[in-house]
Each structure stands twice: as C-alpha cells, then as structure tokens.
C-alpha cells in the first residue's frame, strides 16, 4: 500500500514540476527558484567529455569533497545567453548522450552569481528507526543512500543513480513530499571561501576585494566567473618587467622591446621596480598559492622598456615603443607615465609621440584599435591638472585614483579629460626579486583599467576600441558622494570632473560585454516610478535615443538617460528607441506614477500614515500597529520609489 502511495505522489510531482517553476523546501516552506539558463553541470561515466557543442564552453569544477560518490563535475556555460527554447533543446540533446550520467541545473540569485547543484542531496529522518524506510524508497527511485552525516544521526547523504529520473533538487523535493521525512537539503554548491582565489595576499588587494568598504572595489570576483583574460596581450610601456618573477613568469609573452635602444628584447634592471609593480596589477597569476593576483590573471604581458629618464630623443623612443606594441599584436597598451601635470613642460607637445598613440588607437588589432590607457598624473592636489600625453586626445582612457574609502586620492589628476577612476593608493603588487610592495599613485590605477580592458576583449575579441571604451565608461559605479551630471561631450552617462564616469566595475562591464555576443538589445529597467532616472544602454555602442508614449517623459539623445517627472498623473507605456547607424531597436517601459496600493500581511483593522526616509504615502489597506513600531509593507506590483525597489520598513507616524 505504501509503495502505491509513493508512486502516486511521484506521478503527481512530475506533472506538477512540468507545469510550475522549480522550487525547493526550506523549513517546510516552498521556495520558488528561477533556472539560470547560462550554466549547468554534468557528470559523465568516465569523467571525460567525448563530444563538443560549439555554443558551450567546458570548465572542470575543482571539488574538494572526500566522498567518491561526489563525482567529477564539469560546468558547461553558453557562450551567449540562450533563450528558453535553445536551452531546453540543448539539455534534451545532452540527455541523449549515453556517456552523460546527470545534467544538473544552476539557479539565479538576486545580486549574486548563479549557484549550482551536484548529484548529492540530504534527507533528515523523523526518527532514527526510519533509516529502513529511507533505504527502501531510495532503492525504488534509483537513489543511493551514501552515509549518515557524522555527528548528525538523523541526516543522511543520498546520491542519484544513472537511472534516476530526477535531478538532485527534484529528488529532495520528492522525499519531502512523501511526508515520511522531517526535512531535506538539496545541497546547493555554496562558495564559502572568504576570497575567490587562493593567492595568500588577496585580502590585502583592497582594489579587488575591499573587505573594509565592500562598495568601493571593482567587483573582480564576480567578473572572474565570466573570464580571466586568456589570450589577450597587454603591453606595459614602463621601466621594464622582471620576467622571472615567480608570480608573473607564467604570463610573460615571448615578444618584448626596448624603446630606448630600438631593439628586442626589453631591458630590466633590479633597481627599477615601477614596471614590475604595474605588470602585477595587470596580470599576476591567479590560484598559484603565491602572493598576489592581477585583474586579468590569464592575460599575457608584453614588456616595452624605457628608463623614463629625460633624454634628447625621449619622445621618439616612447613613440617607437608604442608603435612596436600595436604592430606586434598588443590588444591593450598601458602607460603609467607623463609630464608631471605640465609642471616641467607646460603646454608643449610632441607630434611624433601623438602620431604613435593615434596609430595604435586606429590601426591596432587589424584596424579595430588597440586600447591605450594612461595615468592621469599625481599633481591634482590643488587644481585640476592632468598629465600629458594623457590629455591630448579624447580616445585615450585617462585614469584617476581613489583611496579605499571611495574618495578621490588628493594627489590624483582631474579635470575635463578624466574618464574613469580606479584604486590607486596603498596598492600591493609584484616588485623584483620575487617580492611584493605597496605603492600609490595614478600609476597604480591605470593598470586596473588595462586589466579590465583585457577581460572585456577576452569575452568578445571582435569589439572595437570604441566599443570597449563605451562598455568601461557606461558601467562605472557612481561612488564617493560626488555629483555626477549630464555633461556636454560625455556620451556614456553622468560624469564628474574629479571622478570621471566613476569607479570601474568589472562585473557590470563583463555583463555588457557578454551581451554583445547576442543580438543587440536595449538594457535597462522595464518599470519606472514617478521621479525616477534610468540610463538605457546597447552594449558597446552609442546610438541616438528617443522615447514616446507618455507626455513629459524625456530621454537624453546622447546618453540614454531617461527621466520621469514626479507627477502622479503620468501612467502608461513608453517606447524607448535607439537608432544605431540606421538600425532601430526598441524597448517597452511601464511608467507607474500613481501611489501603489500597499499590502500588509496578517493584520487587518484600522488605517494610518506611514513614512520611510524620503517618501510619505497613505495606506490604502487596513492595518493595525502601535505608533513607533515598524512593519514591512509590500507593493502589490513591481514599482520603484526614487529609483529603489519594492520593499521597505515603514514607521507609523499617525493613526493606529
């Protein structure tokens, strides 16, 4: 009789799962999950993948589990985000491969990286005597009972068999829904390590991982889930790189050049540490249990050496070094040097040096353009002064420096030519003789941007220099309490003369880069509240923007920044339109400018007036709560208040 009941429950569950979103049980409550279509795990019979699918990349998951049942897992990632049909068809195709034992989904997490599942899950008994029942049901469903969890006698580890019709999440749901067991755990593959790399000094690299002020770093851990910069070549035009440094040697490109002598290879002197320090921030090796890690830890470093001392021919020498770099395949050219804010040379220019830079930006990468990055200089203490040649051309990415609390470093150059900022004070990196040290300056900020450029190009090497620059600038974080405004000539969002477009954001930039692999789409919110401002983007491009549908809603034609007046009469659908060289793209956006109806759970008597920090709304639903208490209210449909989303604590200020 029990077997029939179990089978009936199983059939009902299969029907239910086909009709609903996936879910799991947490403390008896059903939690709805959204499948992440970009990734999934597989387990093969022999640990080898004997086929390839052009649209998928394969990565071995380095599991540290000691149980042999937790088998070697491979993570498959789509090169571009598939639609639902493509995702299902790919999974269906993989299920037909007899060498694949399991296909295991990933699930989306709001504000975090997707989380995977494996072939194991856990079940908690109601009583220790129920272990026999657990084994019997497991055998019926092609699930193996692996072991009792040490020191937790009611909990058991179970594993799928190759004939099992479930994945681990569905299997854990099944066991819970029989009613025979106390609890279940689908064994999500949480990442609990304190850092995202085993390099022992990583926690001291605040620009990559700012444990004291988490909102003021470049979000590199999330970015490395996309790429680590493999195959991209970064030329470091500086005082030379210690190519034998144990944290750099694996990433040294075989080609190098000495700009002073005009010959290869590059020249390195032990007492010149600057170039080795810059190189480490760009591409120190990751996960080698050594010292530090660079922004693009799999990129290749091309050394272009010069002592950077004044000579009669210094402009021609540096020009030849930059020219050698792009002519020999450098994708990115980073330059942490300049004329000290014009202190030495005022407004004087070098045409030969400028020609070399322009050639790199226009002719490099087979005409797509090499990225040229310059430090803004360290003479911004009292006035908006920046270094030359960083300032001579708008297409150069000019980088200022911030300190770890998110403010502009007091020395950092700033002004009209500033593009972005990056971490630049107390930056730990490699120096000669297998050592490390902390330096400060915009010299340390620029290689962060060079590394980010390499990450972007490793996702889509077909992007032009112009597109990469757009991605970097439009994805910046507006930090530090500065006022960012729409500014003439600044086409990639709001801008500030001390911070440029803001602090670079590697994770958001790589999301935009990933989107360029698909058919271009407009990125931005689909629902806006009265008083909101939202920037719409097409990754890697600068279209002409317009909108229509609701009078009073406007969009800046250059930046894509849309503004909704704080007017309670404005409601409806607007169409945001982007014109990219005659190619038209559109996006429908819901404008909701009236007060939302609020829903309060559990309580139902009198009304009152509630207040949050910036907005006061009347309640349209009865509620009972004493003055001074706090209650959570939820909006009945997706909406935004002052650009912030839907759930708040409200304080009762009148009524009961």
C-alpha positions in Angstrom: 0.0 0.0 0.0 2.8 2.4 0.9 4.5 1.7 -2.5 1.3 2.7 -4.3 1.0 5.9 -2.3 4.6 6.8 -3.1 4.2 6.1 -6.8 1.1 8.2 -6.9 2.9 11.1 -5.2 5.7 10.7 -7.6 3.5 10.9 -10.7 1.7 13.9 -9.3 5.0 15.6 -8.6 6.3 15.0 -12.1 3.1 16.6 -13.5 3.4 19.5 -11.1 7.1 20.1 -11.9 6.3 20.3 -15.6 3.7 23.0 -15.0 5.5 25.2 -12.5 8.8 26.8 -11.8 11.4 24.8 -10.0 11.4 25.1 -6.2 12.8 23.6 -3.1 11.8 23.3 0.6 13.3 25.3 3.3 11.9 24.7 6.8 8.7 23.4 5.3 8.2 26.4 3.0 8.2 26.0 -0.8 10.8 28.5 -2.2 10.4 29.3 -5.9 13.6 29.2 -7.9 14.5 30.5 -11.4 16.7 28.3 -13.5 19.9 30.1 -14.7 19.9 29.3 -18.4 23.5 30.3 -18.9 25.1 27.4 -17.0 24.6 23.8 -15.9 26.7 21.0 -14.5 27.1 17.5 -15.9 28.6 14.2 -14.7 29.9 11.7 -17.2 30.5 8.0 -16.8 34.3 8.2 -17.1 34.9 11.8 -16.2 35.7 12.6 -19.9 33.5 14.7 -22.2 33.7 12.8 -25.6 32.0 15.5 -27.7 31.8 19.2 -28.0 29.0 21.7 -28.7 30.2 24.9 -30.5 28.0 27.2 -28.3 29.3 25.8 -25.0 32.5 26.2 -23.0 33.6 23.5 -20.6 35.2 24.0 -17.2 36.2 21.3 -14.6 34.8 22.0 -11.2 37.6 21.6 -8.6 35.7 19.8 -5.9 37.4 19.1 -2.6 34.9 16.5 -1.4 36.4 13.3 0.0 33.4 11.1 -0.9 33.9 9.2 -4.1 30.2 9.5 -4.8 30.6 13.2 -5.3 31.9 12.7 -8.8 34.0 14.9 -11.1 31.7 17.6 -12.3 32.0 19.7 -15.5 30.4 23.1 -15.7 29.0 23.9 -19.2 28.4 27.6 -20.0 26.8 29.0 -23.1 29.0 31.5 -24.9 25.9 33.7 -25.3 22.7 33.6 -23.2 20.2 31.2 -24.8 16.5 31.7 -25.0 14.3 29.2 -23.2 13.8 27.0 -26.3 17.5 26.9 -27.1 18.3 26.0 -23.5 15.7 23.1 -23.5 16.9 21.8 -26.8 20.5 21.7 -25.7 19.6 19.9 -22.5 17.5 17.4 -24.5 20.4 16.8 -26.9 22.8 16.2 -24.0 20.3 13.7 -22.4 20.6 11.6 -25.5 24.4 11.2 -24.9 24.9 7.8 -23.2 28.2 9.0 -21.6 26.4 11.7 -19.6 25.0 10.4 -16.2 23.5 13.6 -14.9 22.5 17.1 -16.1 22.3 19.4 -13.1 20.9 22.9 -13.2 22.1 26.3 -11.9 19.8 28.8 -10.3 19.7 32.5 -10.3 20.5 34.5 -7.2 19.5 38.2 -7.0 22.6 40.3 -6.8 24.9 37.2 -6.8 26.5 34.7 -9.1 24.3 31.7 -10.0 24.5 28.7 -7.8 24.9 25.1 -9.0 23.8 21.7 -7.9 25.6 18.3 -7.9 24.5 14.6 -7.8 24.0 14.6 -4.0 21.4 15.8 -1.6 20.4 15.3 2.1 17.4 13.9 3.9 16.6 14.2 7.6 14.7 11.4 9.3 11.9 11.9 11.8 13.2 9.0 13.9 16.4 7.0 13.7 14.4 3.9 13.1 13.2 5.4 9.7 16.5 4.6 8.1 15.0 1.3 6.7 12.2 3.3 5.1 14.7 5.7 3.6 16.7 2.9 2.0 13.5 1.2 0.6 12.2 4.4 -1.0 15.7 5.3 -2.3 16.0 1.9 -4.0 12.6 2.3 -5.7 13.7 5.7 -7.1 17.3 4.8 -8.2 18.8 6.8 -5.4 21.7 5.6 -3.3 21.9 6.2 0.5 25.6 7.1 0.8 26.1 7.6 4.5 24.9 9.0 7.8 26.3 12.5 8.3 28.9 12.4 11.1 27.6 13.8 14.5 24.1 14.3 13.0 22.4 10.9 13.3 19.1 11.9 11.7 20.7 13.3 8.5 21.8 11.2 5.5 23.6 11.9 2.3 22.0 10.5 -0.8 23.2 10.3 -4.4 21.5 10.0 -7.7 22.0 6.8 -9.8 22.4 7.0 -13.6 18.8 5.6 -14.0 17.3 8.2 -11.7 14.6 10.3 -13.3 15.3 13.3 -11.1 18.0 15.9 -10.7 19.1 16.4 -7.0 16.7 19.3 -6.4 13.7 17.3 -7.7 14.8 14.3 -5.7 15.0 16.2 -2.5 11.5 17.6 -3.1 10.2 14.2 -3.7 11.5 12.8 -0.5 10.0 15.7 1.5 6.6 15.5 -0.3 6.2 11.8 0.7 5.6 13.2 4.2 7.8 10.4 5.7 10.8 12.6 6.4 11.5 15.6 8.7 13.5 17.8 6.3 15.6 17.9 3.2 18.6 19.9 1.8 19.2 20.0 -2.0 23.0 20.6 -1.4 23.5 23.8 -3.3 27.1 24.3 -4.2 27.7 27.4 -2.0 31.1 29.2 -2.3 32.0 29.8 1.4 35.7 30.6 0.9 36.5 34.1 2.3 38.0 35.1 -1.1 37.7 34.0 -4.7 41.4 32.9 -5.1 44.0 31.0 -3.1 46.6 33.7 -3.5 47.6 34.4 0.1 47.8 38.2 -0.1 44.5 38.6 -1.9 42.8 40.1 1.1 45.3 42.9 1.0 44.3 43.9 -2.5 41.6 46.3 -1.5 41.0 47.4 -5.1 39.9 43.9 -6.0 38.4 42.9 -2.6 37.7 45.7 -0.2 36.7 44.0 3.0 36.5 47.2 4.9 34.4 49.1 2.4 32.9 46.5 0.1 31.1 49.1 -2.1 34.5 50.6 -3.2 36.2 47.9 -5.2 36.0 46.8 -8.8 33.9 43.6 -8.2 36.5 41.3 -9.6 35.4 38.0 -8.0 32.1 38.2 -9.8 33.8 39.2 -13.0 36.1 36.2 -13.0 33.1 33.9 -13.3 33.0 35.3 -16.9 36.6 35.2 -17.9 40.2 35.8 -16.7 41.6 37.4 -19.8 43.2 34.5 -21.5 44.8 35.1 -25.0 44.7 38.9 -24.6 48.1 40.7 -24.9 48.8 43.8 -22.7 51.9 45.9 -23.4 53.3 47.6 -20.4 55.3 50.6 -21.5 57.4 51.3 -18.4 60.8 50.7 -16.8 60.9 47.0 -17.6 59.4 43.9 -16.1 61.1 41.2 -14.0 60.1 38.3 -16.3 61.5 35.8 -13.8 59.2 36.9 -11.0 57.5 33.8 -9.7 54.1 35.4 -9.7 54.5 36.8 -13.3 56.6 34.4 -15.3 53.7 32.2 -16.4 52.1 35.2 -18.0 55.1 36.7 -19.8 54.7 36.9 -23.6 57.8 35.9 -25.6 57.9 39.1 -27.5 59.3 42.3 -25.9 61.1 45.5 -26.9 63.4 48.1 -25.5 62.2 51.5 -26.6 65.5 53.3 -25.9 67.7 51.1 -28.0 65.0 50.2 -30.5 65.8 46.5 -30.3 64.4 43.4 -28.7 64.2 42.0 -26.1 63.2 44.5 -23.4 65.7 45.6 -20.7 65.2 45.1 -17.0 67.2 46.5 -14.0 66.7 45.3 -10.5 66.6 48.8 -9.1 63.7 49.8 -11.3 60.6 48.4 -9.7 57.8 50.5 -11.2 57.2 48.4 -14.4 57.1 45.1 -12.4 54.6 46.6 -10.0 52.3 47.8 -12.8 52.6 44.4 -14.5 51.5 42.6 -11.4 48.3 44.6 -11.1 47.5 43.8 -14.8 48.2 40.1 -14.8 49.8 38.5 -11.8 49.0 34.8 -11.9 45.8 33.6 -10.1 45.4 30.5 -7.8 49.0 29.6 -7.7 49.2 29.9 -3.9 51.7 32.8 -4.3 51.5 36.4 -3.2 49.0 38.5 -5.3 46.8 38.3 -8.4 46.2 40.7 -11.3 42.9 42.0 -12.7 43.3 39.8 -15.8 45.3 36.9 -14.4 45.5 34.9 -17.6 46.4 37.8 -20.0 49.9 37.9 -21.5 52.3 40.7 -20.6 54.5 42.3 -23.3 57.3 44.3 -21.8 58.2 47.6 -23.6 61.1 49.0 -21.5 62.4 52.6 -21.2 64.1 54.1 -18.1 61.7 57.1 -18.4 64.5 59.5 -17.7 64.8 62.7 -19.7 66.9 62.3 -22.9 67.1 64.4 -26.1 65.1 61.8 -28.0 62.7 60.6 -25.4 59.5 61.3 -27.4 60.7 59.4 -30.4 61.8 56.5 -28.2 58.5 56.2 -26.5 56.7 56.6 -29.8 58.7 53.7 -31.2 57.8 51.6 -28.2 54.1 52.2 -28.6 54.3 51.6 -32.3 56.2 48.3 -31.8 53.5 47.2 -29.3 50.5 47.6 -31.6 52.4 46.3 -34.6 53.3 43.2 -32.7 49.7 42.4 -31.6 49.2 44.3 -28.4 45.5 44.5 -27.6 46.0 46.9 -24.7 48.8 49.4 -24.1 49.1 50.7 -20.6 51.2 53.8 -19.7 51.8 54.9 -16.2 53.9 57.9 -17.0 53.5 61.5 -18.2 54.9 65.1 -18.0 54.1 65.6 -14.3 51.0 67.7 -14.9 52.8 70.1 -17.2 54.9 71.2 -14.3 58.0 70.6 -16.4 56.8 71.3 -19.9 53.6 73.4 -19.6 51.7 73.3 -22.9 54.4 71.8 -25.1 53.5 68.8 -27.4 55.3 66.1 -29.3 53.8 65.3 -32.7 55.7 62.1 -33.1 54.5 60.7 -29.8 50.9 61.8 -30.6 51.1 60.1 -34.0 52.2 56.9 -32.4 49.3 56.9 -29.9 46.7 57.7 -32.6 48.1 55.0 -34.9 47.8 52.5 -32.0 44.2 53.5 -31.4 43.1 53.4 -35.0 45.4 50.8 -36.7 46.0 48.3 -33.9 44.2 45.0 -33.7 43.8 44.8 -37.5 42.0 48.2 -37.6 39.7 47.6 -34.6 42.0 49.7 -32.5 44.3 48.9 -29.5 43.1 50.3 -26.1 45.5 53.0 -24.9 45.4 53.6 -21.2 47.2 56.5 -19.4 47.5 57.5 -15.8 46.0 61.0 -15.1 49.1 62.0 -13.1 49.8 62.9 -9.4 49.6 66.7 -9.5 45.9 67.2 -8.6 46.4 68.4 -5.0 45.2 72.0 -5.5 43.9 72.4 -9.0 42.5 70.3 -12.0 45.9 69.4 -13.6 46.5 66.2 -15.6 49.5 64.7 -17.3 50.4 65.0 -21.0 50.1 63.0 -23.2 47.1 61.5 -21.4 45.2 64.7 -22.1 45.9 65.3 -25.8 43.2 63.0 -27.3 39.7 62.1 -26.2 40.1 58.5 -27.2 42.8 57.8 -24.6 41.3 56.2 -21.5 42.7 58.6 -18.8 42.5 57.1 -15.3 42.4 58.9 -11.9 42.9 57.3 -8.5 40.7 56.7 -5.5 41.5 55.7 -1.9 39.9 52.8 -0.1 37.0 54.8 1.3 35.8 55.7 -2.2 37.0 59.3 -2.4 39.4 60.8 -4.9 43.0 60.5 -3.8 44.1 64.0 -3.0 47.1 63.8 -5.4 45.1 62.4 -8.3 44.9 64.4 -11.5 41.4 65.5 -12.6 39.6 67.8 -15.0 37.8 67.7 -18.3 39.9 64.9 -19.8 39.4 62.5 -16.9 37.5 59.3 -18.0 37.3 56.9 -15.0 38.9 56.2 -11.6 40.4 53.1 -10.2 42.1 52.0 -6.9 45.4 53.8 -6.6 46.6 54.2 -3.0 48.3 51.5 -1.0 48.2 49.1 -3.9 50.1 45.9 -3.2 51.7 44.3 -6.3 54.8 42.5 -7.5 58.3 44.0 -7.4 61.7 42.5 -8.5 63.3 39.5 -6.7 60.1 37.6 -6.2 58.9 40.3 -3.8 55.8 42.5 -3.2 55.3 46.0 -2.0 52.6 48.7 -1.8 52.8 51.8 -3.9 50.5 54.7 -4.5 49.6 56.9 -7.5 47.6 57.0 -10.6 50.4 54.8 -12.0 48.7 52.1 -9.9 45.2 53.0 -11.0 45.9 52.8 -14.8 46.8 49.0 -14.8 43.4 48.2 -13.2 41.7 49.6 -16.3 44.2 47.9 -18.6 43.4 44.6 -17.0 39.6 45.3 -17.3 40.1 46.1 -21.0 41.8 42.7 -21.4 38.9 40.9 -19.7 36.4 42.6 -22.0 38.3 41.7 -25.1 38.7 38.1 -24.0 34.9 37.8 -24.0 34.5 39.4 -27.4 37.7 40.0 -29.3 35.7 41.5 -32.2 34.8 44.6 -30.2 36.4 47.8 -31.5 38.4 50.1 -29.2 35.5 52.5 -29.3 33.1 49.8 -28.1 35.3 48.6 -25.3 35.7 52.2 -24.1 31.9 52.6 -24.1 31.5 49.5 -22.0 34.0 50.6 -19.4 32.7 54.1 -19.1 28.9 53.2 -19.1 29.3 50.5 -16.5 31.1 52.7 -13.8 30.0 52.9 -10.2 28.9 56.4 -9.1 30.7 56.5 -5.8 32.0 58.9 -3.2 29.1 61.3 -2.7 30.2 63.3 -5.7 27.6 64.9 -8.0 27.5 63.3 -11.4 25.8 65.2 -14.2 24.9 65.0 -17.8 27.8 66.8 -19.4 28.4 68.1 -23.0 30.7 65.7 -24.8 30.4 62.9 -22.3 28.3 60.4 -24.0 28.4 57.4 -21.7 26.3 58.6 -18.7 26.7 61.1 -16.0 30.1 62.5 -15.3 32.1 64.4 -12.6 35.4 66.2 -13.1 37.0 64.6 -10.1 35.8 61.1 -10.7 35.0 60.9 -14.4 32.3 58.4 -15.1 33.1 56.8 -11.7 34.9 53.7 -10.4 35.3 50.9 -12.9 33.0 47.9 -12.3 34.5 44.7 -13.8 31.4 42.6 -13.2 28.9 45.0 -14.8 31.3 45.7 -17.7 31.6 42.0 -18.4 27.9 41.6 -18.3 27.7 44.2 -21.0 30.5 42.6 -23.0 28.7 39.2 -22.8 25.5 40.9 -24.1 27.4 42.0 -27.3 27.7 38.3 -28.3 23.9 38.2 -28.7 21.7 40.3 -31.0 21.9 43.8 -29.6 19.2 44.6 -27.1 18.4 47.7 -25.0 19.4 47.1 -21.4 17.5 48.9 -18.6 14.6 48.7 -16.3 11.2 47.7 -17.7 9.2 49.5 -15.0 9.8 53.1 -13.7 8.2 55.1 -10.9 7.5 58.8 -11.0 10.6 60.8 -10.2 13.0 58.0 -11.4 16.0 58.4 -13.6 17.3 55.4 -15.6 20.1 55.0 -18.2 19.4 52.7 -21.1 22.3 51.1 -23.0 23.1 49.0 -26.0 26.4 47.4 -25.0 29.4 48.6 -27.0 27.6 51.3 -29.0 26.4 54.9 -28.7 23.1 55.2 -30.5 20.8 58.2 -30.8 18.0 57.8 -28.2 14.4 58.9 -28.2 11.2 57.9 -26.4 7.4 58.3 -27.0 4.1 57.3 -25.5 3.7 59.4 -22.3 3.9 63.2 -22.4 6.5 64.6 -20.1 8.9 61.6 -20.0 12.2 62.6 -21.7 15.4 60.9 -22.7 18.8 62.4 -23.5 19.5 61.6 -27.1 23.2 61.1 -26.5 23.4 59.4 -23.1 20.2 57.3 -23.0 19.3 58.8 -19.6 15.6 58.8 -19.2 13.8 61.0 -16.7 10.2 60.5 -15.4 8.7 63.6 -13.8 7.4 63.3 -10.2 3.8 63.7 -11.5 1.0 61.4 -10.2 -0.9 61.8 -13.4 1.7 60.2 -15.6 0.9 56.5 -16.3 1.2 54.3 -19.3 3.6 52.5 -21.7 6.5 54.4 -23.3 8.7 53.1 -26.2 12.4 53.7 -25.8 14.1 53.8 -29.2 17.8 53.5 -30.1 19.0 54.4 -33.6 22.4 52.9 -34.2 23.5 53.9 -37.7 20.0 53.3 -39.1 19.4 50.1 -37.2 16.4 50.6 -34.9 16.0 48.9 -31.5 13.1 49.4 -29.2 12.1 48.6 -25.6 8.7 48.9 -23.9 8.8 50.6 -20.4 5.9 50.8 -18.0 5.5 54.2 -16.3 3.7 53.9 -12.9 3.4 57.4 -11.4 0.4 56.9 -9.1 0.7 55.7 -5.5 0.8 51.9 -5.2 -1.8 50.0 -3.3 0.0 48.6 -0.3 -0.5 45.1 1.0 0.1 44.3 4.7 0.1 40.6 5.7 -1.6 39.2 8.8 -3.1 42.4 10.4 -6.4 43.9 9.4 -8.1 46.7 11.3 -7.5 50.5 11.3 -5.5 52.6 8.9 -2.8 55.1 9.4 0.0 57.0 7.7 3.5 55.6 7.3 6.8 57.2 6.5 10.1 56.0 5.1 13.3 58.0 4.7 12.3 60.1 1.7 8.7 59.4 0.8 5.4 59.6 2.6 2.5 57.5 1.3 -1.1 57.0 2.6 -2.2 53.4 3.2 -5.0 52.0 1.1 -5.2 48.9 3.1 -6.4 48.5 6.7 -3.6 47.8 9.2 -3.2 47.7 13.0 0.1 48.6 14.6 1.1 50.8 17.5 2.9 54.1 16.9 6.7 53.8 17.0 6.6 50.2 15.8 7.9 49.0 12.4 6.1 46.8 9.9 7.1 45.6 6.5 4.8 46.7 3.6 5.0 45.3 0.1 3.9 46.9 -3.1 1.2 45.0 -5.0 3.1 45.2 -8.3 6.7 45.9 -9.4 7.4 49.6 -8.9 10.2 51.9 -7.8 10.3 54.8 -5.4 13.1 57.2 -6.2 14.7 54.5 -8.2 14.8 52.0 -5.4 12.8 48.8 -5.4 9.8 47.5 -3.7 10.2 46.5 -0.1 10.8 48.8 2.9 10.5 49.1 6.6 7.9 51.8 7.4 7.4 53.7 10.6 3.9 54.6 11.8 3.7 58.4 12.4 0.0 58.8 12.9 -3.2 56.7 13.3 -3.3 53.2 14.8 
